[in-house]
Amino acid sequence: MSTFCRGLLILFSSTFFTSCALRSYTQDMLTIKPTVKTMSQSLKGRTIALVVADDRDSNSFGNKIGDYGTGGKIAPANDIATAVENAMTTALERTGASLAGSHSDSNLLNVTIRSIKYEGYRGLMYGGVTLTAGINVRLTRGASTIYERRYTATREAAAAHALGGKSKQWNTENVNGVISDALSKIFADEQLVGLIK
């Protein structure tokens, strides 16, 4: 191999690894826009009010893993409660439900976002990412609580942290994915659906 070719290879390699290492320490601001799977027309003719609250400990989901410890933060670029409310509203309308004001005497779904976590870990060369979401739902009518449950979801994947970890696109897709998974479990809960009169 010529000296010129060796020089190009060294330059390319050092640039690649430097950019990957730097990516570990940049902050990823993710646009949150979950989608919800529903049972079609499962709530047709029923009137539901919806209130969504974000009760997480921190606005950040977690941190990437850097080459020398904790990397850059992973956080939402938009309001989580609004994003979840929009997704839930679309899903409820798709099931045939009518949306009412939160102060009506109809079924009231209180949706509380308890946690959305992005936890990276690393070994000698490779590591991984675990994403979790926890969402509480309480169904009330008037002053009575009819049903209450916590819905959780988990996603896991390997990540080559020595090469900068997961891309921003992957992080966006999978943070949205784990939120979507938890929200979809709400509509798959036949007991909850059956109690909405």
C-alpha positions in Angstrom: 0.0 0.0 0.0 1.4 3.4 -0.9 2.2 6.0 1.6 -0.6 8.2 0.1 -3.2 5.4 0.5 -2.1 4.7 4.1 -2.4 8.4 4.9 -5.9 8.6 3.5 -7.0 5.5 5.4 -5.6 6.9 8.7 -7.2 10.2 8.1 -10.6 8.6 7.3 -10.4 6.3 10.3 -9.5 9.1 12.7 -12.2 11.4 11.4 -14.8 8.6 11.6 -14.0 7.6 15.2 -13.7 11.2 16.3 -17.1 12.1 14.9 -18.7 9.0 16.5 -17.1 9.8 19.9 -18.3 13.4 19.6 -21.8 12.1 18.9 -21.8 10.4 22.2 -21.6 13.7 24.0 -24.1 15.8 21.9 -27.7 16.1 23.1 -30.5 14.5 21.1 -33.7 16.5 21.2 -36.4 14.1 19.9 -39.8 15.0 18.4 -42.4 12.9 20.3 -45.3 11.8 18.2 -46.6 8.4 19.3 -49.2 6.3 17.4 -51.7 4.0 19.0 -53.1 0.7 17.8 -56.8 0.3 18.6 -59.6 -2.2 18.2 -61.7 -0.6 15.5 -65.1 0.8 16.6 -64.7 -0.8 20.1 -66.0 2.3 21.8 -68.6 3.4 19.3 -71.4 5.6 20.8 -69.6 6.1 24.1 -68.7 9.6 25.4 -65.3 10.0 27.0 -63.5 12.9 28.5 -59.7 12.8 28.5 -57.1 14.5 30.8 -53.4 13.8 30.3 -50.7 14.8 32.8 -46.9 14.4 32.7 -45.7 13.3 36.2 -42.2 12.2 35.3 -39.3 13.0 37.7 -37.2 14.7 34.9 -37.9 16.0 31.4 -34.8 14.1 30.2 -35.3 10.4 29.1 -31.7 9.6 30.0 -28.2 9.8 28.6 -26.1 8.2 25.9 -23.0 6.3 27.0 -19.8 8.1 26.1 -16.4 6.7 25.7 -15.5 7.9 29.2 -18.7 7.7 31.1 -22.1 9.4 30.8 -22.8 10.9 27.4 -25.2 13.5 26.1 -28.8 13.9 27.2 -31.8 12.5 25.3 -34.8 14.7 25.8 -38.1 15.7 24.1 -38.2 18.6 21.7 -41.9 19.1 22.4 -44.4 18.8 25.2 -44.9 15.1 26.1 -48.4 15.5 27.6 -49.7 17.3 24.5 -48.2 14.7 22.2 -49.8 11.8 24.2 -53.1 13.7 24.4 -53.1 14.1 20.6 -52.3 10.4 20.1 -55.0 9.4 22.6 -57.6 11.7 21.0 -57.0 10.4 17.5 -57.2 6.8 18.8 -60.4 7.4 20.7 -62.0 9.0 17.7 -60.9 6.1 15.6 -62.7 3.7 17.9 -66.0 5.6 17.5 -66.0 7.4 20.8 -67.2 11.0 21.2 -64.9 13.3 23.1 -66.4 15.4 25.9 -65.1 18.3 28.0 -63.2 17.2 31.2 -65.8 18.6 33.5 -68.7 16.6 32.1 -70.5 13.8 33.9 -69.3 11.2 31.3 -66.5 8.7 31.5 -63.3 10.5 32.4 -60.0 8.9 31.5 -57.1 10.3 33.6 -53.9 9.4 31.8 -50.7 10.1 33.8 -47.3 9.6 32.3 -45.2 8.2 35.1 -41.9 7.4 33.4 -40.1 7.3 30.0 -36.6 6.1 30.4 -33.6 5.5 28.1 -30.9 3.5 29.8 -27.6 2.8 28.0 -25.0 0.4 29.3 -21.7 -0.8 27.9 -19.2 -3.6 28.0 -15.7 -3.7 26.7 -16.7 -3.1 23.1 -20.4 -3.4 22.8 -23.4 -2.5 25.1 -27.1 -1.9 24.7 -30.1 0.3 25.3 -33.1 -0.5 27.4 -36.2 1.8 26.9 -39.2 1.7 29.3 -42.4 3.6 29.6 -45.0 3.5 32.4 -48.4 5.1 32.1 -51.2 5.1 34.7 -54.9 5.3 33.6 -57.8 5.9 35.9 -61.4 5.7 34.7 -63.9 7.8 36.8 -67.5 8.6 36.6 -68.5 11.5 38.8 -66.8 11.1 42.1 -66.3 7.3 41.7 -63.2 5.5 40.5 -64.3 2.7 38.2 -61.0 1.2 37.2 -57.3 2.0 37.6 -54.2 0.3 36.1 -50.6 0.9 35.1 -49.5 0.0 31.6 -45.8 -0.6 30.9 -43.7 -1.3 27.8 -40.0 -2.2 27.3 -37.7 -2.3 24.2 -34.1 -3.5 24.2 -31.4 -3.4 21.6 -27.7 -3.8 21.3 -25.6 -0.7 20.6 -22.0 -0.3 19.6 -21.2 2.5 22.1 -17.6 2.5 21.0 -18.9 3.8 17.7 -21.1 6.5 19.1 -24.2 4.5 20.1 -27.6 4.7 18.4 -28.4 7.4 15.9 -30.8 10.2 16.6 -33.2 8.6 14.1 -33.1 5.3 15.9 -33.6 7.0 19.3 -36.6 9.0 17.9 -38.2 5.9 16.5 -37.8 3.8 19.5 -38.6 6.3 22.2 -41.8 7.0 20.3 -42.2 3.2 19.8 -42.0 2.4 23.5 -44.6 5.1 24.4 -46.8 3.8 21.6 -46.5 0.3 22.9 -47.7 1.4 26.4 -50.6 3.5 25.0 -51.7 0.7 22.7 -52.1 -1.6 25.8 -54.7 0.7 27.1 -57.0 0.0 24.1 -56.2 -3.7 24.3 -57.4 -3.9 27.9 -60.8 -5.5 27.4 -61.8 -5.0 31.0 -61.2 -1.2 30.8 -63.1 -1.0 27.4 -66.0 -3.0 28.9 -66.3 -0.6 31.8 -66.7 2.5 29.6 -70.5 2.9 29.4 
